[in-house]
Amino acid sequence: MTIFGGIPLGPPDPDSAVYVISVAAELTGLHPQTLRAYERMGLITPGRTGGGGRRYSHRDLELLRAIADLTAAGTGLEGVRRILDLEHQVAALQRRNEELQAELAATREALRGALDVRRVESLRPSRLPVLAPPPAGQSMVVWRRSR
């Protein structure tokens, strides 16, 4: 968002709580009392001003529309709560999965690098003397110093 003369240009940040309850109600097609009820039930948590007034973000409005769609389709409010909880869990698991995939890719890359170093080292001539096989009936013990 660009600021011009102290006036923000462009859409607000989706998490910026900018809409008062009357505007949020009109934008979602819900009654302000419905928004208050959803807040009491814990389905939504709008931001608050210093004086205690509710402020809704664009993301809040999307959530309110989703709740309205679910209830219009016949889902009870406890069902809506469960659906929202499951959606949050799915989103958290997707984020964790992306983190683990990135970690796996980094680990694979590090392993490839380590293997490349070992291949290069294996191409160097050995510093060990060339030994003839022991005569028949004799055995040989070879000690190798660990790294």
C-alpha positions in Angstrom: 0.0 0.0 0.0 1.4 3.4 -1.0 0.9 6.5 1.1 0.2 9.7 -0.7 -0.1 12.8 1.4 -0.9 10.7 4.5 -3.7 9.0 2.6 -3.3 5.2 2.0 -3.8 4.2 -1.6 -5.0 0.7 -2.6 -6.8 -1.9 -0.6 -6.1 -2.3 3.1 -4.1 -5.2 4.5 -6.5 -8.2 4.8 -5.8 -8.3 8.6 -6.3 -4.5 9.2 -9.3 -4.0 11.4 -10.9 -1.1 9.6 -14.7 -1.7 9.2 -17.1 -0.6 11.9 -19.9 -3.1 12.8 -22.5 -1.3 10.6 -20.3 -1.5 7.6 -19.3 -5.1 8.2 -23.0 -6.0 8.6 -23.9 -4.3 5.3 -21.0 -5.8 3.4 -21.8 -9.4 4.7 -25.6 -9.1 4.5 -25.9 -10.0 8.2 -27.6 -8.0 11.0 -25.2 -6.3 13.5 -26.8 -8.4 16.3 -25.9 -11.5 14.4 -22.3 -10.3 14.3 -22.4 -9.7 18.1 -23.9 -13.1 18.6 -21.1 -14.8 16.5 -18.6 -12.9 18.6 -20.2 -14.1 21.9 -20.1 -17.7 20.6 -16.4 -17.3 19.7 -16.9 -17.8 16.0 -15.2 -14.5 15.2 -13.0 -12.1 17.1 -13.0 -8.6 15.7 -10.4 -6.0 16.6 -11.2 -3.4 19.2 -10.6 0.4 19.3 -9.2 2.1 22.4 -12.8 2.9 23.3 -14.0 -0.7 22.9 -15.7 -0.4 19.5 -15.5 -3.4 17.2 -13.5 -3.2 14.0 -13.6 -5.9 11.4 -10.9 -6.8 8.9 -11.4 -8.0 5.3 -10.4 -11.5 6.6 -13.2 -11.2 9.2 -15.7 -10.3 6.5 -14.6 -13.4 4.5 -15.1 -15.5 7.6 -18.5 -14.0 8.3 -19.6 -14.8 4.7 -18.4 -18.3 5.1 -20.4 -18.7 8.3 -23.4 -17.2 6.6 -23.1 -19.7 3.7 -22.7 -22.7 6.0 -25.8 -21.7 8.1 -27.8 -21.0 5.0 -27.0 -24.5 3.8 -28.5 -25.8 7.0 -25.4 -26.3 9.2 -26.0 -25.6 12.9 -23.7 -23.2 14.7 -21.9 -26.0 16.5 -21.3 -27.6 13.2 -20.0 -24.3 11.9 -17.6 -24.1 14.9 -16.4 -27.7 14.2 -15.9 -26.9 10.5 -13.9 -23.8 11.2 -11.8 -25.6 13.8 -11.1 -28.4 11.2 -10.2 -25.8 8.6 -7.7 -24.1 11.0 -6.2 -27.5 11.7 -5.9 -28.3 8.0 -4.3 -24.9 7.3 -1.8 -25.5 10.2 -1.0 -29.0 8.9 -0.5 -27.6 5.4 1.9 -25.0 6.7 3.8 -27.7 8.7 3.9 -29.9 5.6 5.4 -27.1 3.6 8.0 -26.5 6.3 8.9 -30.2 6.4 9.1 -30.4 2.6 11.5 -27.5 2.6 13.6 -29.1 5.3 13.6 -32.4 3.4 14.8 -30.6 0.2 17.6 -28.8 2.2 18.6 -32.1 3.8 18.7 -33.9 0.4 20.7 -31.0 -1.1 23.2 -31.2 1.8 23.4 -35.0 1.3 24.1 -34.6 -2.4 26.8 -32.1 -1.6 28.4 -34.5 0.9 28.2 -37.4 -1.6 29.8 -35.3 -4.3 32.7 -34.5 -1.9 33.2 -38.2 -1.2 33.1 -39.0 -4.9 35.8 -36.5 -5.5 37.9 -37.8 -2.6 37.5 -41.4 -3.9 39.0 -40.4 -7.2 42.3 -39.3 -5.5 45.0 -41.8 -5.5 45.3 -43.8 -2.3 48.1 -43.0 0.1 48.2 -46.6 1.2 51.0 -48.8 -0.1 50.0 -51.4 -2.6 50.2 -54.8 -0.9 50.6 -58.1 -2.5 48.1 -60.8 -1.4 49.5 -63.0 1.4 51.0 -66.3 0.5 48.7 -69.3 0.8 48.1 -70.4 4.3 48.9 -67.0 5.9 46.6 -64.3 6.9 47.0 -60.5 7.0 45.5 -58.0 9.4 44.9 -54.5 8.1 44.4 -51.7 10.6 42.8 -48.5 9.5 43.0 -45.3 11.5 39.5 -43.8 12.1 39.0 -40.2 11.1 
